């Protein structure tokens, strides 16, 4: 995707008679989280009737670093208009409640309180 974006940027700049220089200022490789914890979260979402999908995030969340030393997983909630990591980011109360519901059921599962 990056190569395509850079190629398109060069073409657009050329069409406008401009030069372009691209300098990456931050990059985080996508992180693979603990497969068992991912399964627990997925099963909790499914069992509660919430839509769910596996996604890849390279945003550099704290969990990406914690994942290096302990099993880790993330629960992502949808944002209004898909905006994330942006000052306009917003989430509905229902989406936040669904995320915390999945978190609660996941923690109880890992703790062995529910099967």
DSSP file (Angstrom, degrees, kcal/mol; ACC not computed):
  #  RESIDUE AA STRUCTURE BP1 BP2  ACC     N-H-->O    O-->H-N    N-H-->O    O-->H-N    TCO  KAPPA ALPHA  PHI   PSI    X-CA   Y-CA   Z-CA
    1    1 A X     >        0   0    0      0, 0.0     4,-2.7     0, 0.0     5,-0.2   0.000 360.0 360.0 360.0 -41.4    0.0    0.0    0.0
    2    2 A X  H  >  +     0   0    0      1,-0.2     4,-2.8     2,-0.2     5,-0.2   0.928 360.0  50.3 -61.4 -44.4    2.8    2.4    0.9
    3    3 A X  H  > S+     0   0    0      1,-0.2     4,-2.4     2,-0.2    -1,-0.2   0.900 111.8  48.3 -60.7 -40.8    4.5    1.8   -2.5
    4    4 A X  H  > S+     0   0    0      2,-0.2     4,-2.6     1,-0.2    -1,-0.2   0.921 111.5  49.4 -65.9 -43.6    1.3    2.5   -4.3
    5    5 A X  H  X S+     0   0    0     -4,-2.7     4,-2.3     1,-0.2    -2,-0.2   0.922 112.6  47.4 -61.1 -44.9    0.6    5.7   -2.3
    6    6 A X  H  X S+     0   0    0     -4,-2.8     4,-2.1     2,-0.2    -1,-0.2   0.907 111.7  50.4 -64.3 -41.4    4.1    6.9   -3.0
    7    7 A X  H  X S+     0   0    0     -4,-2.4     4,-2.0    -5,-0.2    -2,-0.2   0.916 111.9  47.5 -62.6 -43.3    3.8    6.2   -6.7
    8    8 A X  H  X S+     0   0    0     -4,-2.6     4,-2.7     1,-0.2    -1,-0.2   0.889 109.5  53.7 -65.2 -38.9    0.5    8.0   -6.9
    9    9 A X  H  X S+     0   0    0     -4,-2.3     4,-2.6     1,-0.2    -1,-0.2   0.905 108.2  49.9 -62.6 -41.1    1.9   11.0   -5.0
   10   10 A X  H  X S+     0   0    0     -4,-2.1     4,-2.5     2,-0.2    -1,-0.2   0.915 111.8  48.5 -62.7 -43.4    4.8   11.2   -7.5
   11   11 A X  H  X S+     0   0    0     -4,-2.0     4,-2.6     2,-0.2    -2,-0.2   0.919 112.5  47.6 -63.9 -43.8    2.3   11.1  -10.4
   12   12 A X  H  X S+     0   0    0     -4,-2.7     4,-1.5     2,-0.2    -2,-0.2   0.932 112.9  48.4 -63.8 -45.3    0.1   13.8   -8.9
   13   13 A X  H  <>S+     0   0    0     -4,-2.6     5,-3.4     1,-0.2     4,-0.3   0.918 111.8  50.2 -60.6 -43.1    3.1   16.0   -8.2
   14   14 A X  H ><5S+     0   0    0     -4,-2.5     3,-1.6     1,-0.2    -2,-0.2   0.915 107.2  53.6 -61.7 -43.9    4.4   15.5  -11.7
   15   15 A X  H 3<5S+     0   0    0     -4,-2.6    -1,-0.2     1,-0.3    -2,-0.2   0.812 111.3  47.2 -59.9 -30.0    1.0   16.4  -13.2
   16   16 A X  T 3<5S-     0   0    0     -4,-1.5    -1,-0.3    -3,-0.2    -2,-0.2   0.410 118.7-112.3 -91.7   1.0    1.1   19.6  -11.2
   17   17 A X  T < 5S+     0   0    0     -3,-1.6     2,-0.3    -4,-0.3    -3,-0.2   0.789  75.9 128.4  73.9  27.4    4.6   20.4  -12.2
   18   18 A X      < -     0   0    0     -5,-3.4    -1,-0.3    -6,-0.2     2,-0.2  -0.785  55.3-130.7-114.4 156.4    5.9   19.9   -8.7
   19   19 A X        -     0   0    0     -2,-0.3     2,-0.4    -3,-0.1    -9,-0.0  -0.632  25.0-157.1 -94.2 164.1    8.7   17.8   -7.2
   20   20 A X        -     0   0    0     -2,-0.2     2,-0.4     2,-0.0   -10,-0.0  -1.000  15.2-170.9-146.3 143.1    8.1   15.6   -4.3
   21   21 A X        -     0   0    0     -2,-0.4     2,-0.6     2,-0.0    -2,-0.0  -0.996  12.0-157.1-132.8 128.2   10.1   14.1   -1.5
   22   22 A X        +     0   0    0     -2,-0.4     2,-0.5     2,-0.0    -2,-0.0  -0.923  12.4 177.9-111.8 122.7    8.6   11.5    0.9
   23   23 A X        -     0   0    0     -2,-0.6     2,-0.1     0, 0.0    -2,-0.0  -0.932  24.1-137.7-125.8 107.3   10.2   11.1    4.3
   24   24 A X        -     0   0    0     -2,-0.5     3,-0.1     1,-0.1    -2,-0.0  -0.414  20.0-178.0 -62.1 133.5    8.6    8.5    6.6
   25   25 A X        +     0   0    0      1,-0.3     2,-0.3    -2,-0.1    -1,-0.1   0.502  65.9  14.9-111.8  -7.9    8.5   10.0   10.2
   26   26 A X        +     0   0    0      2,-0.0    -1,-0.3     0, 0.0     2,-0.3  -0.903  59.9 171.0-165.9 135.9    7.0    7.1   12.0
   27   27 A X        -     0   0    0     -2,-0.3     2,-0.4    -3,-0.1    32,-0.1  -0.970   7.9-174.6-151.6 133.6    6.3    3.5   11.3
   28   28 A X        -     0   0    0     30,-0.4     2,-0.1    -2,-0.3     3,-0.1  -0.991  26.5-129.8-127.5 123.1    5.2    0.6   13.5
   29   29 A X        -     0   0    0     -2,-0.4    31,-0.1     1,-0.1    28,-0.1  -0.442  40.3 -95.3 -64.6 142.9    5.1   -2.9   12.1
   30   30 A X        -     0   0    0     -2,-0.1     2,-0.4     1,-0.1    28,-0.2  -0.289  42.2-135.2 -57.6 147.0    1.8   -4.7   12.7
   31   31 A X        -     0   0    0     26,-0.8     2,-0.6    -3,-0.1    26,-0.3  -0.869   1.7-140.8-110.6 138.2    1.7   -6.8   15.8
   32   32 A X        -     0   0    0     -2,-0.4     3,-0.1    32,-0.1     2,-0.1  -0.886  25.5-149.3 -96.0 119.8    0.3  -10.3   16.1
   33   33 A X        -     0   0    0     -2,-0.6    40,-0.2     1,-0.2     2,-0.1  -0.351  39.1 -63.8 -85.7 169.5   -1.4  -10.7   19.5
   34   34 A X     >  -     0   0    0     38,-1.8     4,-2.6     1,-0.2     5,-0.2  -0.300  44.4-144.6 -55.5 119.3   -1.7  -13.8   21.5
   35   35 A X  H  > S+     0   0    0      1,-0.2     4,-2.1     2,-0.2    -1,-0.2   0.845  97.2  51.4 -59.2 -36.4   -3.8  -16.3   19.5
   36   36 A X  H  > S+     0   0    0      2,-0.2     4,-2.0     1,-0.2    -1,-0.2   0.909 112.1  45.5 -69.0 -40.7   -5.6  -17.8   22.5
   37   37 A X  H  > S+     0   0    0      2,-0.2     4,-2.5     1,-0.2     5,-0.2   0.884 110.8  53.6 -69.3 -37.1   -6.6  -14.3   23.9
   38   38 A X  H  X S+     0   0    0     -4,-2.6     4,-2.8     1,-0.2    -2,-0.2   0.920 109.1  49.9 -60.0 -42.5   -7.7  -13.3   20.4
   39   39 A X  H  X S+     0   0    0     -4,-2.1     4,-2.8    -5,-0.2    -2,-0.2   0.902 109.0  51.7 -62.8 -41.7   -9.9  -16.4   20.3
   40   40 A X  H  X S+     0   0    0     -4,-2.0     4,-2.3     2,-0.2    -2,-0.2   0.937 113.1  44.3 -60.5 -47.2  -11.3  -15.6   23.8
   41   41 A X  H  X S+     0   0    0     -4,-2.5     4,-2.6     2,-0.2     5,-0.2   0.923 113.7  50.2 -64.9 -44.4  -12.3  -12.1   22.6
   42   42 A X  H  X S+     0   0    0     -4,-2.8     4,-2.6     1,-0.2    -2,-0.2   0.929 112.1  47.7 -59.1 -46.0  -13.7  -13.3   19.3
   43   43 A X  H  X S+     0   0    0     -4,-2.8     4,-3.0     2,-0.2    -1,-0.2   0.871 110.6  52.1 -64.9 -37.2  -15.8  -15.9   21.1
   44   44 A X  H  X S+     0   0    0     -4,-2.3     4,-1.9    -5,-0.2     6,-0.2   0.946 111.7  45.8 -63.7 -47.4  -17.0  -13.3   23.6
   45   45 A X  H  <>S+     0   0    0     -4,-2.6     5,-2.6     1,-0.2     4,-0.4   0.928 116.1  46.0 -60.5 -45.2  -18.1  -11.0   20.9
   46   46 A X  H ><5S+     0   0    0     -4,-2.6     3,-1.3    -5,-0.2    -2,-0.2   0.929 111.9  50.8 -64.2 -45.3  -19.8  -13.8   18.9
   47   47 A X  H 3<5S+     0   0    0     -4,-3.0    -1,-0.2     1,-0.3    -2,-0.2   0.806 110.3  49.9 -63.7 -29.7  -21.5  -15.2   22.0
   48   48 A X  T 3<5S-     0   0    0     -4,-1.9    -1,-0.3    -5,-0.2    -2,-0.2   0.484 117.3-113.6 -87.5  -3.3  -22.9  -11.8   22.9
   49   49 A X  T < 5 +     0   0    0     -3,-1.3     2,-0.3    -4,-0.4    -3,-0.2   0.684  67.3 142.5  82.2  18.2  -24.2  -11.3   19.4
   50   50 A X      < -     0   0    0     -5,-2.6    -1,-0.3    -6,-0.2    -2,-0.1  -0.673  55.9-110.8 -91.6 146.5  -21.9   -8.4   18.4
   51   51 A X        +     0   0    0     -2,-0.3     2,-0.3     2,-0.0    -1,-0.1  -0.429  46.4 174.4 -67.4 150.8  -20.4   -8.0   15.0
   52   52 A X        +     0   0    0     -2,-0.1     2,-0.3     2,-0.0   -10,-0.0  -0.991  17.3 177.8-156.4 158.2  -16.6   -8.6   15.0
   53   53 A X        -     0   0    0     -2,-0.3     2,-0.4     2,-0.0    -2,-0.0  -0.974  34.4-110.1-158.3 151.7  -13.7   -8.9   12.7
   54   54 A X        -     0   0    0     -2,-0.3     2,-0.3     2,-0.0    -2,-0.0  -0.736  43.2-178.6 -82.4 133.1   -9.9   -9.5   13.0
   55   55 A X        -     0   0    0     -2,-0.4     2,-0.5     2,-0.0    -2,-0.0  -0.908  25.5-130.3-130.6 160.8   -8.0   -6.3   12.0
   56   56 A X        -     0   0    0     -2,-0.3     2,-0.5   -24,-0.0   -24,-0.1  -0.949  24.1-173.5-109.8 127.9   -4.4   -5.3   11.8
   57   57 A X        +     0   0    0     -2,-0.5   -26,-0.8   -26,-0.3     3,-0.2  -0.986  18.6 177.3-123.7 128.5   -3.4   -2.1   13.5
   58   58 A X        +     0   0    0     -2,-0.5   -30,-0.4   -28,-0.2    -1,-0.1  -0.066  47.3 118.2-112.1  31.1    0.0   -0.6   13.2
   59   59 A X  S    S-     0   0    0    -32,-0.1    -1,-0.1     1,-0.1   -30,-0.1   0.562  81.6-115.0 -80.6  -8.4   -0.8    2.5   15.3
   60   60 A X        -     0   0    0     -3,-0.2    -2,-0.1   -31,-0.1     5,-0.1   0.857  45.5-179.4  80.2  34.7    1.7    1.8   18.0
   61   61 A X    >>  -     0   0    0      1,-0.1     3,-1.5    -4,-0.1     4,-0.7  -0.263  42.2-110.3 -61.9 154.9   -0.7    1.2   20.9
   62   62 A X  H >> S+     0   0    0      1,-0.3     4,-2.4     2,-0.2     3,-1.0   0.860 118.2  65.7 -53.5 -36.2    0.8    0.5   24.3
   63   63 A X  H 3> S+     0   0    0      1,-0.3     4,-2.2     2,-0.2    -1,-0.3   0.795  91.1  63.0 -60.2 -27.8   -0.5   -3.0   23.9
   64   64 A X  H <4 S+     0   0    0     -3,-1.5    -1,-0.3     2,-0.2     4,-0.2   0.863 109.9  39.1 -65.1 -34.4    1.9   -3.5   21.0
   65   65 A X  H X< S+     0   0    0     -3,-1.0     3,-1.5    -4,-0.7     4,-0.3   0.882 114.0  52.3 -81.8 -41.4    4.8   -3.0   23.4
   66   66 A X  H >X S+     0   0    0     -4,-2.4     3,-2.2     1,-0.3     4,-2.1   0.859  97.7  69.6 -60.9 -34.5    3.3   -4.9   26.3
   67   67 A X  T 3< S+     0   0    0     -4,-2.2    -1,-0.3     1,-0.3    -2,-0.2   0.699  86.5  67.8 -57.7 -20.8    2.8   -7.8   23.9
   68   68 A X  T <4 S+     0   0    0     -3,-1.5    -1,-0.3    -4,-0.2    -2,-0.2   0.736 114.8  24.1 -71.9 -21.6    6.5   -8.3   23.8
   69   69 A X  T <4 S+     0   0    0     -3,-2.2     2,-0.3     1,-0.3    -2,-0.2   0.659 128.1  24.5-119.8 -22.4    6.6   -9.4   27.5
   70   70 A X  S  < S-     0   0    0     -4,-2.1    -1,-0.3   -36,-0.0   -36,-0.1  -0.987  91.5 -86.1-141.7 151.7    3.1  -10.8   28.3
   71   71 A X        +     0   0    0     -2,-0.3     2,-0.3    -3,-0.1    -3,-0.1  -0.349  57.9 179.5 -56.7 133.4    0.3  -12.3   26.3
   72   72 A X        +     0   0    0     -5,-0.2   -38,-1.8    -8,-0.0     2,-0.3  -0.950  19.3 178.4-141.0 153.8   -1.8   -9.4   25.1
   73   73 A X        -     0   0    0     -2,-0.3     2,-0.4   -40,-0.2   -38,-0.0  -0.969  16.2-141.8-149.0 158.7   -5.0   -8.7   23.0
   74   74 A X        -     0   0    0     -2,-0.3     2,-0.5     2,-0.0   -41,-0.1  -0.955   1.8-151.6-124.9 147.6   -6.9   -5.6   22.0
   75   75 A X        -     0   0    0     -2,-0.4     2,-0.4   -34,-0.0    28,-0.0  -0.978  18.2-161.6-114.4 117.3  -10.6   -4.9   21.7
   76   76 A X        -     0   0    0     -2,-0.5     2,-0.4   -21,-0.0    -2,-0.0  -0.835   1.3-157.2-101.5 136.1  -11.3   -2.3   19.1
   77   77 A X        -     0   0    0     -2,-0.4    19,-0.1     1,-0.0    18,-0.0  -0.856  28.8-102.7-107.0 146.9  -14.7   -0.5   19.0
   78   78 A X        -     0   0    0     -2,-0.4     2,-0.3    17,-0.1    14,-0.2  -0.309  33.7-144.1 -65.2 152.6  -16.0    1.2   15.9
   79   79 A X    >   -     0   0    0     12,-0.1     3,-2.5    16,-0.0    12,-0.2  -0.885  30.3 -88.3-116.6 150.4  -15.7    5.0   15.7
   80   80 A X  G >  S-     0   0    0     10,-2.9     3,-1.6    -2,-0.3    10,-0.3  -0.343 114.2  -0.7 -56.9 130.4  -18.2    7.4   14.1
   81   81 A X  G 3  S-     0   0    0      1,-0.3    -1,-0.3     8,-0.1     3,-0.1   0.630 120.8 -80.7  60.0  16.6  -17.3    7.8   10.4
   82   82 A X  G <  S+     0   0    0     -3,-2.5     2,-0.4     1,-0.2    -1,-0.3   0.579  85.4 152.0  72.5   8.7  -14.4    5.4   10.9
   83   83 A X    <   +     0   0    0     -3,-1.6     7,-0.4     5,-0.1     2,-0.3  -0.610  13.8 166.5 -79.5 126.4  -12.2    8.2   12.3
   84   84 A X        +     0   0    0     -2,-0.4     3,-0.1     1,-0.2     4,-0.1  -0.986  59.1  17.4-138.6 147.8   -9.6    6.9   14.8
   85   85 A X  S    S+     0   0    0     -2,-0.3     2,-0.3     1,-0.2    -1,-0.2   0.937 101.0 112.0  56.2  49.2   -6.5    8.6   16.2
   86   86 A X  S >  S-     0   0    0     -3,-0.2     3,-2.4     1,-0.0    -1,-0.2  -0.987  81.4-117.5-150.2 145.0   -8.0   12.0   15.2
   87   87 A X  T 3  S+     0   0    0     -2,-0.3    -2,-0.1     1,-0.3    -1,-0.0   0.728 116.5  56.9 -61.6 -19.7   -9.3   14.9   17.3
   88   88 A X  T 3  S+     0   0    0     -4,-0.1    -1,-0.3     2,-0.0    -5,-0.1   0.382  78.1 131.4 -90.0   3.7  -12.7   14.3   15.6
   89   89 A X    <   +     0   0    0     -3,-2.4     2,-0.3    -7,-0.1    -5,-0.1  -0.305  30.6 170.0 -59.4 137.2  -12.8   10.7   16.8
   90   90 A X        -     0   0    0     -7,-0.4   -10,-2.9   -10,-0.3     2,-0.4  -0.988  18.2-163.8-149.0 152.3  -16.1    9.8   18.5
   91   91 A X        -     0   0    0     -2,-0.3   -12,-0.1   -12,-0.2     2,-0.1  -0.996  23.2-119.0-139.5 142.2  -17.9    6.7   19.7
   92   92 A X     >  -     0   0    0     -2,-0.4     4,-2.2   -14,-0.2     5,-0.2  -0.419  25.2-118.5 -77.0 157.0  -21.5    6.0   20.6
   93   93 A X  H  > S+     0   0    0      1,-0.2     4,-2.5     2,-0.2     5,-0.2   0.862 115.8  55.6 -61.0 -35.3  -22.4    4.9   24.1
   94   94 A X  H  > S+     0   0    0      2,-0.2     4,-2.3     1,-0.2    -1,-0.2   0.905 107.6  47.1 -66.0 -41.5  -23.8    1.7   22.6
   95   95 A X  H  > S+     0   0    0      2,-0.2     4,-2.3     1,-0.2    -2,-0.2   0.902 112.8  49.5 -66.8 -39.9  -20.5    0.9   20.9
   96   96 A X  H  X S+     0   0    0     -4,-2.2     4,-2.3     2,-0.2    -2,-0.2   0.910 111.2  49.8 -64.4 -41.3  -18.6    1.7   24.1
   97   97 A X  H  X S+     0   0    0     -4,-2.5     4,-2.2     1,-0.2    -2,-0.2   0.899 109.8  51.1 -63.9 -40.3  -21.0   -0.5   26.1
   98   98 A X  H  X S+     0   0    0     -4,-2.3     4,-2.4     2,-0.2    -2,-0.2   0.921 110.0  49.9 -63.0 -43.4  -20.5   -3.4   23.6
   99   99 A X  H  X S+     0   0    0     -4,-2.3     4,-2.3     1,-0.2    -2,-0.2   0.906 112.7  45.8 -62.0 -42.7  -16.7   -3.1   23.9
  100  100 A X  H  X S+     0   0    0     -4,-2.3     4,-2.8     2,-0.2    -1,-0.2   0.840 110.3  55.1 -71.0 -31.1  -16.8   -3.2   27.7
  101  101 A X  H  X S+     0   0    0     -4,-2.2     4,-2.3     2,-0.2    -2,-0.2   0.925 109.9  45.8 -63.6 -45.3  -19.3   -6.1   27.6
  102  102 A X  H  X S+     0   0    0     -4,-2.4     4,-2.2     2,-0.2    -2,-0.2   0.908 112.9  51.2 -63.9 -42.1  -16.8   -8.1   25.4
  103  103 A X  H  X S+     0   0    0     -4,-2.3     4,-2.7     2,-0.2     5,-0.2   0.941 110.1  49.1 -60.6 -48.3  -14.0   -7.1   27.8
  104  104 A X  H  X S+     0   0    0     -4,-2.8     4,-2.4     1,-0.2     5,-0.2   0.942 113.6  45.1 -57.2 -50.5  -15.9   -8.2   30.9
  105  105 A X  H  X S+     0   0    0     -4,-2.3     4,-1.8     1,-0.2    -1,-0.2   0.844 112.8  51.9 -65.9 -32.9  -16.8  -11.6   29.4
  106  106 A X  H  X S+     0   0    0     -4,-2.2     4,-2.5    -5,-0.2    -1,-0.2   0.927 110.4  47.6 -67.6 -45.0  -13.3  -12.1   28.1
  107  107 A X  H  X S+     0   0    0     -4,-2.7     4,-2.4     1,-0.2     6,-0.2   0.915 111.7  50.3 -62.6 -43.6  -11.7  -11.4   31.5
  108  108 A X  H  X>S+     0   0    0     -4,-2.4     5,-2.3    -5,-0.2     6,-1.1   0.883 110.7  50.2 -62.8 -37.7  -14.2  -13.7   33.2
  109  109 A X  H ><5S+     0   0    0     -4,-1.8     3,-1.0    -5,-0.2    -2,-0.2   0.943 112.4  45.3 -64.8 -48.3  -13.3  -16.5   30.7
  110  110 A X  H 3<5S+     0   0    0     -4,-2.5    -2,-0.2     1,-0.3    -1,-0.2   0.865 111.5  53.5 -64.8 -35.5   -9.6  -16.1   31.2
  111  111 A X  H 3<5S-     0   0    0     -4,-2.4    -1,-0.3    -5,-0.2    -2,-0.2   0.588 113.3-120.4 -75.0  -9.5  -10.1  -16.0   35.0
  112  112 A X  T <<5S+     0   0    0     -3,-1.0    -3,-0.2    -4,-0.5    -2,-0.1   0.666  78.9 123.9  79.3  15.8  -12.0  -19.3   34.8
  113  113 A X  S   <S+     0   0    0     -5,-2.3     2,-0.3    -6,-0.2    -4,-0.2   0.825  79.4  22.2 -77.5 -32.0  -15.1  -17.7   36.3
  114  114 A X              0   0    0     -6,-1.1    -2,-0.2    -9,-0.1    -1,-0.1  -0.932 360.0 360.0-130.3 156.4  -17.2  -18.7   33.3
  115  115 A X              0   0    0     -2,-0.3    -1,-0.1    -3,-0.1    -6,-0.1   0.385 360.0 360.0-115.8 360.0  -16.7  -21.4   30.7
